[in-house]
Amino acid sequence: VEDMRGILEAGADKVAVNTAAVEDPALVRRGADRFGSQCIVLAIDAKRLAQRRDTGGDLGLDGGSRWEVYVHGGRTPTGIDALKWAAFGVSQGAGELLVTSMDADGHQTGYDLELTRAMSESVAVPVIASGGAGGPHDLYAAIKEGKADAVLAASIFHYGTYSIRQVKEYLAGKGIPVRL
């Protein structure tokens, strides 16, 4: 929580937690109690399950699980169901979710719309879609089809495929409110 304080005092509006929250689930509640839910973003790295398995526990994978939470930069599986983890995080005070599809991240083939939509429909806080943007049409699809409240894109800008202005103009032309 002291790290959160330092980040917020340095000028950030929000703090995202991922691995630290999995390792210490009460961290989200402590941060929300101290700084408000609007400051706490639960970042979830989720990977589609290749085959069903049951890890037990309230947040564990079961026969209905479709995505597993990964930590340590998406390298380590946790046995935690991503949708259950999202709901738990929100119940503990997370005011926003940053959901990264580990399957799509870096591939520029589009967001995992099924994951984004499932997350958006399972919680009552804003969901930011992450992982997979290959062009402006993917950002639009994540908002319209995936029901994301916001989108995160990196590779399309890092590699110079599109400028931020081009993407914003595309989205504005499709009726998505953006700051130009």
Rosetta blueprint (number, residue, H / E / L):
1 V L
2 E H
3 D H
4 M H
5 R H
6 G H
7 I H
8 L H
9 E H
10 A L
11 G L
12 A L
13 D L
14 K L
15 V E
16 A E
17 V E
18 N L
19 T H
20 A H
21 A H
22 V H
23 E H
24 D L
25 P L
26 A H
27 L H
28 V H
29 R H
30 R H
31 G H
32 A H
33 D H
34 R H
35 F H
36 G L
37 S H
38 Q H
39 C H
40 I E
41 V E
42 L E
43 A E
44 I E
45 D E
46 A E
47 K E
48 R E
49 L L
50 A L
51 Q L
52 R L
53 R L
54 D L
55 T L
56 G L
57 G L
58 D L
59 L L
60 G E
61 L L
62 D L
63 G L
64 G L
65 S L
66 R L
67 W E
68 E E
69 V E
70 Y E
71 V E
72 H L
73 G L
74 G L
75 R L
76 T E
77 P E
78 T E
79 G E
80 I E
81 D E
82 A H
83 L H
84 K H
85 W H
86 A H
87 A H
88 F H
89 G H
90 V H
91 S H
92 Q L
93 G L
94 A L
95 G L
96 E E
97 L E
98 L E
99 V E
100 T E
101 S E
102 M L
103 D L
104 A L
105 D L
106 G L
107 H L
108 Q L
109 T L
110 G L
111 Y L
112 D L
113 L H
114 E H
115 L H
116 T H
117 R H
118 A H
119 M H
120 S H
121 E H
122 S H
123 V L
124 A L
125 V L
126 P L
127 V E
128 I E
129 A E
130 S E
131 G L
132 G L
133 A L
134 G L
135 G L
136 P H
137 H H
138 D H
139 L H
140 Y H
141 A H
142 A H
143 I H
144 K H
145 E L
146 G L
147 K L
148 A L
149 D L
150 A E
151 V E
152 L E
153 A L
154 A L
155 S H
156 I H
157 F H
158 H H
159 Y L
160 G L
161 T L
162 Y L
163 S L
164 I H
165 R H
166 Q H
167 V H
168 K H
169 E H
170 Y H
171 L H
172 A H
173 G H
174 K L
175 G L
176 I L
177 P L
178 V L
179 R L
180 L L
